[in-house]
Amino acid sequence: MKKIAIITSKSIIADYDSGYSDIVTSISDWSEVSDEDYNLLRMWCGRNNSYSLLCREDVHENFIPRLVSEFTILAKAEKKREEQEKIKREEAKQQRELKKRTKTEQAERKLLEALKQKFEA
């Protein structure tokens, strides 16, 4: 048995970068249906683009309920981790560039010394 609801939604342009988002315009009551009815309704919603099927996962024994605030904390932690990784990548890039520049300068100094010795003699 699955606990489902059927929704209608409309697509809107969220912003220029992320494209479209769906906004739920209506939702039915949550109802328990058999697996057979679930599959039938899923196929029906697939053919009728104005309807979508939602299935509640909190009726399964392994579902861990969460609050929106917990997801916000997770999202902020992930964003912070990504920013730290970006900083580390930038620092590594700068270190590589510095190492390359140092190596180039050493090679140029050797060449300069070799040219000085060649033309002074």
Sequence and secondary structure as in RCSB ss.txt:
>XXXX:A:sequence
MKKIAIITSKSIIADYDSGYSDIVTSISDWSEVSDEDYNLLRMWCGRNNSYSLLCREDVHENFIPRLVSEFTILA
KAEKKREEQEKIKREEAKQQRELKKRTKTEQAERKLLEALKQKFEA
>XXXX:A:secstr
 EEEEEEEEEEEEEETTTEEEEEEEEE   EEE HHHHHHHHHHHHHSTTEEEEE STTSTT     HHHHHHHH
HHHHHHHHHHHHHHHHHHHHHHHHHHHHHHHHHHHHHHHHHHHHH 
